[in-house]
């Protein structure tokens, strides 16, 4: 009986944390595509590496991919400062709550010791705060 309860709890937990089918929204992916294309080409990151990436992997290559996305989208300044006002002014309505949650919970993450680590710390914070909405384009 105990095993059935554990299984039911695990299934409910997975279902509750499952990413919605229409997430990320198509308009967001379309906006991010040029940033993705530039950053993958510039850093030699493959689509398979992105697709299979686990946030626990703190590789320099992937951290710098995240920083490149942040710089290209203007969410990060060249000094690695999160551009909160810009983010809130330009966010998509379809992601307003997700982005507000991200900014509120992750705006004060540490810079780290590597120039790309702040971007990684932001993504890691988002992945831990809202795992069903975190994605890497």
C-alpha positions as CSV (number, residue, x, y, z in Angstrom):
1,X,0.0,0.0,0.0
2,X,2.8,2.4,0.9
3,X,4.4,1.9,-2.5
4,X,1.1,2.8,-4.3
5,X,0.9,6.0,-2.3
6,X,4.5,6.9,-3.1
7,X,3.9,6.2,-6.8
8,X,0.7,8.4,-6.8
9,X,2.6,11.3,-5.1
10,X,5.4,11.0,-7.7
11,X,2.9,11.0,-10.6
12,X,1.1,14.0,-9.2
13,X,4.4,15.8,-8.5
14,X,5.5,15.2,-12.1
15,X,2.1,16.3,-13.5
16,X,2.1,19.4,-11.4
17,X,5.6,20.4,-12.5
18,X,5.1,19.4,-16.2
19,X,5.7,22.1,-18.7
20,X,2.5,23.3,-20.5
21,X,2.4,22.0,-24.1
22,X,2.3,25.5,-25.5
23,X,5.3,26.7,-23.6
24,X,7.4,28.5,-24.4
25,X,5.1,30.5,-26.6
26,X,5.8,30.5,-30.3
27,X,6.1,34.3,-30.5
28,X,8.8,34.2,-27.8
29,X,10.8,31.5,-29.6
30,X,10.5,33.5,-32.8
31,X,11.9,36.6,-31.0
32,X,14.8,34.5,-29.5
33,X,15.8,32.7,-32.7
34,X,18.2,35.4,-33.9
35,X,19.9,35.5,-30.5
36,X,20.1,31.7,-30.4
37,X,21.5,31.6,-33.9
38,X,24.1,34.2,-33.2
39,X,25.2,32.7,-29.9
40,X,25.4,29.1,-31.1
41,X,27.5,30.2,-34.1
42,X,29.7,32.5,-32.1
43,X,30.3,29.9,-29.3
44,X,30.1,26.7,-31.2
45,X,27.2,25.4,-29.2
46,X,25.0,22.8,-30.9
47,X,21.3,22.5,-30.8
48,X,21.8,19.0,-29.3
49,X,23.9,20.4,-26.5
50,X,21.2,22.9,-25.7
51,X,18.4,20.3,-26.0
52,X,20.2,17.9,-23.6
53,X,21.6,20.5,-21.3
54,X,20.9,20.0,-17.5
55,X,21.2,23.1,-15.4
56,X,23.4,21.3,-12.9
57,X,26.1,21.3,-15.6
58,X,28.1,24.5,-14.9
59,X,30.3,24.2,-18.1
60,X,32.0,27.4,-19.3
61,X,30.7,26.9,-22.8
62,X,27.0,26.8,-21.7
63,X,27.5,29.6,-19.1
64,X,28.8,31.8,-21.9
65,X,26.0,30.7,-24.2
66,X,23.6,32.0,-21.5
67,X,25.5,35.2,-21.2
68,X,25.5,35.7,-24.9
69,X,21.7,35.3,-24.9
70,X,21.4,37.8,-22.1
71,X,23.6,40.4,-23.9
72,X,21.8,39.9,-27.2
73,X,18.4,40.2,-25.7
74,X,19.6,43.2,-23.6
75,X,18.5,41.5,-20.4
76,X,22.1,41.7,-19.2
77,X,24.3,44.7,-19.6
78,X,28.0,44.2,-20.6
79,X,28.7,44.7,-16.9
80,X,26.5,41.7,-16.1
81,X,23.7,43.7,-14.5
82,X,20.2,42.4,-14.9
83,X,18.2,45.1,-16.8
84,X,15.1,44.9,-14.7
85,X,13.3,48.0,-16.1
86,X,14.0,46.9,-19.7
87,X,12.8,43.4,-19.0
88,X,9.6,44.5,-17.4
89,X,8.9,47.1,-20.1
90,X,9.4,44.7,-23.0
91,X,8.1,41.4,-21.7
92,X,5.5,39.5,-23.7
93,X,2.0,39.5,-22.2
94,X,2.0,35.8,-22.6
95,X,4.8,35.5,-20.2
96,X,4.1,38.4,-17.8
97,X,3.6,36.4,-14.7
98,X,6.6,34.1,-15.4
99,X,8.9,37.0,-16.0
100,X,7.7,38.9,-13.0
101,X,8.3,35.8,-10.8
102,X,11.8,35.4,-12.4
103,X,12.7,39.1,-11.7
104,X,11.4,39.1,-8.2
105,X,13.2,35.9,-7.2
106,X,16.4,36.1,-9.2
107,X,17.4,39.8,-9.5
108,X,19.9,39.6,-6.7
109,X,21.9,36.4,-7.7
110,X,25.7,36.7,-7.3
111,X,28.0,37.5,-10.1
112,X,30.3,34.6,-9.6
113,X,34.0,34.4,-10.4
114,X,33.8,33.8,-14.2
115,X,32.5,36.5,-16.5
116,X,29.7,34.2,-17.7
117,X,28.7,32.9,-14.3
118,X,26.1,35.6,-13.5
119,X,24.1,34.5,-16.5
120,X,24.3,30.9,-15.4
121,X,23.3,31.9,-11.8
122,X,20.2,33.7,-13.3
123,X,19.2,30.6,-15.3
124,X,19.9,28.3,-12.3
125,X,17.7,30.5,-10.1
126,X,14.9,30.5,-12.6
127,X,15.2,26.8,-13.0
128,X,15.0,26.3,-9.3
129,X,12.2,28.9,-8.7
130,X,10.0,27.9,-11.6
131,X,11.2,24.6,-13.2
132,X,8.1,24.1,-15.4
133,X,8.7,27.4,-17.1
134,X,12.5,27.5,-17.4
135,X,13.9,26.7,-20.8
136,X,17.1,27.4,-22.7
137,X,16.4,28.6,-26.3
